[in-house]
Amino acid sequence: MKIDDLKTKSEDELKVELDSLKKEAFNLRFQQATGQLENTARVRQVRRSVARVKTILSGKSTQEQT
């Protein structure tokens, strides 16, 4: 997921995206714990995507306050 794509989305869209990423992260952790995870790199990608979305959300909320 590109940072430019995230900057163009609204706060509501970012919150939906964050929710879906968190669900995916949970499912990946569950698969890893049960030994069913095939693509281990996906865990890292999702974790970083969550961080990107949170960064953009905090920037937008700070921008609104000023």
N, C-alpha and C positions, 0 to 999 in steps of 0.2 A: 504494500500500500504506500503510495507516494504522499509526501507531506503537502504538495500542492493540491492534490485532490481533497485532502482533509480541510485545508484552509477555505475552500469554496463552499463547504457544507455549513448548514445552519447548526445551532446548538442542539436542536431536537434530533436532527439527523446524526450528529456526533454521539449523542447519548444512546441512540438506537444501535449505532455501530459499536460503541463501547460495550453495551450489553451483549451483543452477539459475539464479540471477541472474548469476553469473559466466559461465556458459555462454552465456546470452542476450547479455551484454555483448560477449563474444568474437564471437558471430555478427553482432551489430550493427556492430562495428568492421570485420569482414570485408566486410559488405555496403557499408559506407561507402567502404572502400578500392576496391571494384570498381565503385562508382557505382550500386549497385542499391538503396540505402537510400532509402525514400520518406518515412518518418516520422522526421525527424532529432531531434525532441524526445524520442523514446523513449530515445535514448542517455543523455540527461541524467536522465530518470526512473529508469532502471535503475541508473545510477551512484549516485544519491542513495539508492535503495533498498538497495544494497549497503552504503552507509555506515550507514544506519539499522540494518540487521541486525547489522553489526559492533559498533555502539554498544551494542545490547541484549545481545549475547553477552558483551562485555567487562564490562558491568554485572552480568550474572548470575554470571560467574566471580569477580568481585571480591566479590560478595555471599556466595558460598559460602566464600571464604577467611576471611571475618571471623566 
